[in-house]
Amino acid sequence: MSEGLVAFVVPNIDYNSGGWGPSSVPEQYKEVPYYAPYSKADKLGRVADLNQSNQGRSETIVRCKASLMIQDPRYRERDVATNALFSWTYEDDDSTFQTVDNSKVPGRRLYGRKGFQNRGFQQMKNIHQRGIQQQVTQQRGGGKRQALARNAYYNRGRYADQMAGPTIRRREPSIDIKPEWTELTTIEFTHLNKVSTEEPQPQDLTTAGEIAPYDKTFNSVNLRSTKPVAHIKSSFETVTTSEDPILKELSNEGNVFATDVILTHLMALSKSMYSWDVTVTKRDGKIYFDKREGSNLDLLTVGETSFDPVVEDINSINAPNNLSREASSVNKSFVQQILSKGDRKSMDRKSPFGQEGDAPVGYKYRKWNLGDDITVVARCEVDGYSMLEGREVFLTIKALNEAEPKSGVEWRKKLEVQRGTVITTEVNNNAFKLAKWTIQSHLAGTDFIKLGFISRSNPTDNTGHTILAVQDYSPRDFASQTAINIKNAWAVVKNLILFFQKQEDGKFVITRDLERQAIRVHAMTDRNLNEASDDEVEDRE
């Protein structure tokens, strides 16, 4: 080796065949920890956190270690105390040190009169500004979405009320329960809504009366070509079950007798909100469902299931009783107005209780076998008929009436462009009435429900009305729209019949409980029920 070059000495390299790190440790470094367990999943964060207190930092370290020990099983077997040697602890903690907070401090919220006044003024100002913007947008032709948003804003409280349920109608009971009557049972609506049975098939026994054809000129009625309602003074007979001579002749055909008006009331009773009553007579093993004299079963209710507040002034034309009388009168007049005067079709028999000048009405006497030794015989009404593709179809004719135009669903504005919305609103506001009409059409076996949309000519006058449109509906389709379960409706009647079959012969009354969603059944004394109802009328007058 030449003298000018620096000598290179190869160092002694220790090879650790048992793992990573030096194979031996100098004596002076044996007490110094030089290795801590680590994981490849560890994330490098900030070098220093000047905003976090020492206590929060310690808690974070503990949580991280605990999480790491759960995730990695290798850490469960290691001594955590070894890692603690690498944890730096700040012992000289100065509790008096604080950082300067430069963030904006929110102003104190005012809850006094001033605060609420300012907040209300700001809300009204915002509403006014949004209204101006919506008007400008609508003038440009793009205000549909903004109009929907505005309606949702103004109706925000209304939907909150709907979540709470319909307004309770505090009305007088339809009949006063006498102290000497015995309460037999109370049946909750929740129980009746769960029952079900097979839908029975009807069997026609006989027909009576006469029906008139539908005047097809009313198909052209629309918002641009309306027709006034001609209030007809024809008499309408509404004979109860026990006074029907044909039902007496058919006494051997079944053991339960009723009319379609009474049956539909019972089959849809869970949707009712107002008070009503049905009398029941059991004699020689046969059951008769009747309505008492002066009963309100024949009156049509208006807004019974709506969420709008009730007009308490009994002298107002929009009071519930006055609306009911108005709707019943309009319905009878509409049924006769849209029928032709000639070409009446006679049924098998003459009307057993009709007189000269009465409105034409057809009756079907039908029976249904419900099983369990129950056969129901009922009188069902048919309002008219029409010719469709060369064949006769029977009609159930009813009228919906608009007393007070509601914001957002005015019939004169929405009926042609949003008729589905109008129907949905009516189903919500008059669920019980529409359910009865649907079931009545089902019982009579009519092919169509002809529905008339009638509004007041003047909202402040309940004597003048206008026909806005006439629409046909299939009973099955209309039942699905009104959420009517025919099997459940028959099961409700069957359960009531089974209950009365277990009772002794006598008179009973079914009443709608105004304090709860239920019906009550009382056993009456021998005193005539009509005399009791006459006493009630005299007391109320």
Secondary structure as the mmCIF struct_conf table of DSSP 4:
data_model
#
loop_
_struct_conf.conf_type_id
_struct_conf.id
_struct_conf.beg_label_comp_id
_struct_conf.beg_label_asym_id
_struct_conf.beg_label_seq_id
_struct_conf.end_label_comp_id
_struct_conf.end_label_asym_id
_struct_conf.end_label_seq_id
TURN_TY1_P TURN_TY1_P1 GLU A 3 GLY A 4
BEND BEND1 LEU A 5 LEU A 5
HELX_LH_PP_P HELX_LH_PP_P1 VAL A 6 ALA A 7
HELX_LH_PP_P HELX_LH_PP_P2 VAL A 10 ASN A 12
TURN_TY1_P TURN_TY1_P2 SER A 17 GLY A 18
BEND BEND2 GLY A 19 GLY A 21
BEND BEND3 SER A 23 SER A 24
HELX_RH_3T_P HELX_RH_3T_P1 GLU A 27 TYR A 29
TURN_TY1_P TURN_TY1_P3 LYS A 30 GLU A 31
BEND BEND4 VAL A 32 VAL A 32
TURN_TY1_P TURN_TY1_P4 LYS A 40 ALA A 41
BEND BEND5 VAL A 47 VAL A 47
BEND BEND6 LEU A 50 GLN A 52
HELX_RH_AL_P HELX_RH_AL_P1 ASN A 54 GLN A 71
HELX_RH_3T_P HELX_RH_3T_P2 PRO A 73 ARG A 76
BEND BEND7 GLU A 77 ARG A 78
HELX_RH_AL_P HELX_RH_AL_P2 VAL A 80 ALA A 84
TURN_TY1_P TURN_TY1_P5 LEU A 85 PHE A 86
BEND BEND8 ASP A 92 ASP A 92
TURN_TY1_P TURN_TY1_P6 SER A 95 THR A 96
BEND BEND9 SER A 103 SER A 103
HELX_LH_PP_P HELX_LH_PP_P3 LYS A 104 LEU A 110
BEND BEND10 GLY A 112 GLY A 112
HELX_RH_AL_P HELX_RH_AL_P3 ARG A 113 GLN A 139
TURN_TY1_P TURN_TY1_P7 ARG A 140 GLY A 141
HELX_RH_AL_P HELX_RH_AL_P4 LYS A 144 TYR A 154
TURN_TY1_P TURN_TY1_P8 ASN A 155 ASN A 155
HELX_RH_AL_P HELX_RH_AL_P5 ARG A 156 ALA A 164
BEND BEND11 PRO A 166 PRO A 166
HELX_LH_PP_P HELX_LH_PP_P4 THR A 167 ILE A 168
BEND BEND12 SER A 174 ILE A 175
HELX_LH_PP_P HELX_LH_PP_P5 ASP A 176 LYS A 178
TURN_TY1_P TURN_TY1_P9 PRO A 179 GLU A 180
BEND BEND13 TRP A 181 TRP A 181
STRN STRN1 THR A 182 GLU A 188
HELX_RH_AL_P HELX_RH_AL_P6 PHE A 189 LEU A 192
TURN_TY1_P TURN_TY1_P10 ASN A 193 LYS A 194
HELX_LH_PP_P HELX_LH_PP_P6 GLU A 198 PRO A 202
STRN STRN2 GLN A 203 PRO A 213
STRN STRN3 TYR A 214 TYR A 214
HELX_RH_3T_P HELX_RH_3T_P3 LYS A 216 SER A 220
STRN STRN4 ASN A 222 ASN A 222
TURN_TY1_P TURN_TY1_P11 LEU A 223 ARG A 224
STRN STRN5 SER A 225 SER A 225
STRN STRN6 LYS A 227 PRO A 228
HELX_RH_3T_P HELX_RH_3T_P4 THR A 241 GLU A 243
HELX_RH_AL_P HELX_RH_AL_P7 PRO A 245 GLU A 249
TURN_TY1_P TURN_TY1_P12 LEU A 250 LEU A 250
HELX_RH_3T_P HELX_RH_3T_P5 SER A 251 GLU A 253
BEND BEND14 ASN A 255 ASN A 255
STRN STRN7 VAL A 256 THR A 259
HELX_RH_AL_P HELX_RH_AL_P8 ASP A 260 MET A 267
TURN_TY1_P TURN_TY1_P13 ALA A 268 ALA A 268
HELX_RH_3T_P HELX_RH_3T_P6 LEU A 269 LYS A 271
BEND BEND15 TYR A 274 TYR A 274
STRN STRN8 ASP A 277 ARG A 283
TURN_TY1_P TURN_TY1_P14 ASP A 284 GLY A 285
STRN STRN9 LYS A 286 ASP A 290
TURN_TY1_P TURN_TY1_P15 GLU A 293 GLY A 294
BEND BEND16 ASN A 296 ASN A 296
TURN_TY1_P TURN_TY1_P16 LEU A 297 ASP A 298
BEND BEND17 LEU A 299 LEU A 299
HELX_LH_PP_P HELX_LH_PP_P7 LEU A 300 THR A 301
BEND BEND18 VAL A 302 GLY A 303
TURN_TY1_P TURN_TY1_P17 GLU A 304 THR A 305
BEND BEND19 PHE A 307 ASP A 308
HELX_LH_PP_P HELX_LH_PP_P8 PRO A 309 VAL A 310
TURN_TY1_P TURN_TY1_P18 ILE A 314 ASN A 315
BEND BEND20 SER A 316 SER A 316
TURN_TY1_P TURN_TY1_P19 ILE A 317 ASN A 318
BEND BEND21 ALA A 319 ALA A 319
HELX_RH_AL_P HELX_RH_AL_P9 PRO A 320 GLN A 337
TURN_TY1_P TURN_TY1_P20 ILE A 338 ILE A 338
STRN STRN10 LEU A 339 LEU A 339
BEND BEND22 LYS A 341 GLY A 342
STRN STRN11 LYS A 345 SER A 346
BEND BEND23 ASP A 348 ASP A 348
STRN STRN12 ARG A 349 ARG A 349
TURN_TY1_P TURN_TY1_P21 PRO A 352 PHE A 353
TURN_TY1_P TURN_TY1_P22 GLU A 356 GLY A 357
HELX_LH_PP_P HELX_LH_PP_P9 ASP A 358 PRO A 360
STRN STRN13 GLY A 362 ASN A 369
BEND BEND24 GLY A 371 ASP A 373
STRN STRN14 THR A 375 VAL A 382
STRN STRN15 GLY A 384 LEU A 388
TURN_TY1_P TURN_TY1_P23 GLU A 389 GLY A 390
STRN STRN16 ARG A 391 GLU A 402
BEND BEND25 ALA A 403 GLU A 404
HELX_LH_PP_P HELX_LH_PP_P10 PRO A 405 LYS A 406
TURN_TY1_P TURN_TY1_P24 SER A 407 GLY A 408
HELX_RH_AL_P HELX_RH_AL_P10 TRP A 411 LYS A 414
TURN_TY1_P TURN_TY1_P25 LEU A 415 VAL A 417
HELX_RH_AL_P HELX_RH_AL_P11 ARG A 419 ASN A 429
BEND BEND26 ASN A 430 ASN A 430
HELX_RH_AL_P HELX_RH_AL_P12 ALA A 431 ALA A 444
TURN_TY1_P TURN_TY1_P26 GLY A 445 GLY A 445
BEND BEND27 ASP A 447 ASP A 447
STRN STRN17 PHE A 448 ASN A 458
TURN_TY1_P TURN_TY1_P27 PRO A 459 THR A 460
STRN STRN18 ASP A 461 TYR A 473
HELX_RH_AL_P HELX_RH_AL_P13 PRO A 475 GLN A 481
TURN_TY1_P TURN_TY1_P28 THR A 482 ALA A 483
HELX_RH_AL_P HELX_RH_AL_P14 ILE A 486 GLN A 501
TURN_TY1_P TURN_TY1_P29 LYS A 502 LYS A 502
BEND BEND28 GLN A 503 GLN A 503
HELX_LH_PP_P HELX_LH_PP_P11 GLU A 504 GLU A 504
BEND BEND29 ASP A 505 ASP A 505
STRN STRN19 GLY A 506 ARG A 512
BEND BEND30 LEU A 514 GLN A 517
STRN STRN20 ALA A 518 ALA A 523
BEND BEND31 ASP A 526 ARG A 527
HELX_RH_AL_P HELX_RH_AL_P15 LEU A 529 ARG A 540
#
